[in-house]
Amino acid sequence: MTWTAYTISPIDFLWELLPTVEDVAALLAKGEAADLVSGRDRSWFNFGEFRSDFQQAQLLAQKKGWEGAYQEGSEPRVFWLPDEDSFSYAFVWKQRNNGDTFVISPRPLGWLNDNT
């Protein structure tokens, strides 16, 4: 998957409406554990892929100027984009130093064009 990173002006409100990366990771891990016990295989529960994607998102954000610290209350969050028959996750967080907001998406979000 090819990810696109954006640095945008600070988003100050409504962070609490988005699930945290930690919350989504816990749901995915719980789903994988349930599959292990039950013998089911729901491949859309993939904690390892989610973890790897988030690590890649952090690296891309660093290239866009993220200094490695999150703004309190604006820690990494997940938002969802519709696909043909499911949803894809994307990431967003706010930097502690200057409030820049970083958006990392598996789909281009042209309206966030940061002229890079």
C-alpha positions in Angstrom: 0.0 0.0 0.0 1.2 3.5 -0.9 0.7 6.0 1.9 0.5 9.8 1.4 1.5 12.1 4.2 0.2 15.6 4.7 1.1 18.4 7.1 -1.8 20.8 7.7 -2.7 23.6 9.9 -3.7 22.7 13.5 -7.0 21.0 14.0 -8.1 22.0 17.5 -11.5 20.4 18.0 -13.4 17.1 18.0 -10.5 14.8 18.4 -12.5 12.8 20.9 -14.8 11.7 18.1 -12.1 9.6 16.5 -10.9 6.3 18.0 -7.3 6.3 19.1 -4.7 4.1 17.4 -4.5 2.2 20.7 -8.2 1.5 20.7 -8.2 0.2 17.1 -5.1 -1.9 17.7 -6.8 -3.4 20.8 -9.9 -4.3 18.7 -7.8 -5.9 16.0 -5.8 -7.9 18.5 -9.0 -9.0 20.3 -10.4 -10.2 16.9 -7.3 -12.1 16.1 -7.3 -13.8 19.5 -11.0 -14.7 19.1 -10.2 -16.2 15.7 -7.3 -18.2 17.2 -9.6 -19.7 19.8 -12.6 -20.3 17.5 -10.6 -21.5 14.5 -12.2 -18.9 12.3 -10.2 -16.9 9.8 -11.4 -13.4 9.3 -8.3 -12.0 7.5 -9.6 -8.4 7.9 -8.5 -8.7 11.6 -4.8 -8.0 11.2 -3.1 -6.5 14.1 0.4 -7.0 12.7 -0.4 -5.1 9.4 -2.0 -2.3 11.4 1.0 -2.0 13.6 3.4 -2.0 10.6 1.2 0.6 8.8 1.2 2.9 11.8 5.0 2.6 12.1 5.3 3.5 8.5 3.0 6.5 9.0 5.2 7.7 11.8 8.3 7.6 9.5 6.4 9.4 6.8 5.3 12.1 9.2 8.9 12.6 10.4 9.9 13.3 6.8 7.1 16.0 6.8 8.5 17.6 10.0 6.9 15.7 12.9 9.3 15.9 15.8 8.1 12.8 17.6 5.8 14.2 20.3 2.0 14.2 20.3 -0.2 17.0 21.6 -2.0 15.9 24.7 -5.6 15.1 23.8 -4.6 14.8 20.1 -2.7 11.6 20.2 -2.7 9.4 17.1 -6.2 8.7 15.9 -7.8 6.6 13.2 -10.3 7.7 10.6 -12.0 5.6 8.0 -12.2 5.9 4.2 -14.8 4.0 2.2 -13.5 1.4 -0.4 -15.4 -0.6 -2.8 -16.6 -3.2 -0.3 -15.1 -2.2 3.0 -13.2 0.6 4.8 -9.5 1.5 4.9 -8.0 3.2 7.9 -5.9 6.3 7.9 -4.1 8.1 10.7 -4.1 11.7 12.1 -2.3 13.4 15.0 -1.2 16.7 16.2 2.3 17.7 17.1 3.0 19.0 20.5 5.5 21.8 19.6 3.6 23.9 17.1 0.3 22.1 16.7 0.9 21.0 13.1 -1.5 18.2 12.2 -0.2 15.2 10.3 -2.6 13.1 8.1 -1.3 9.8 6.7 -3.7 8.2 4.2 -3.7 5.2 1.9 -5.7 7.3 -0.6 -4.9 10.7 -1.9 -6.8 13.5 -0.1 -6.4 16.3 -2.7 -8.1 18.9 -0.6 -5.3 18.6 1.9 -2.7 19.5 -0.7 0.3 20.9 1.1 2.2 22.0 -2.0 4.9 19.3 -1.8 
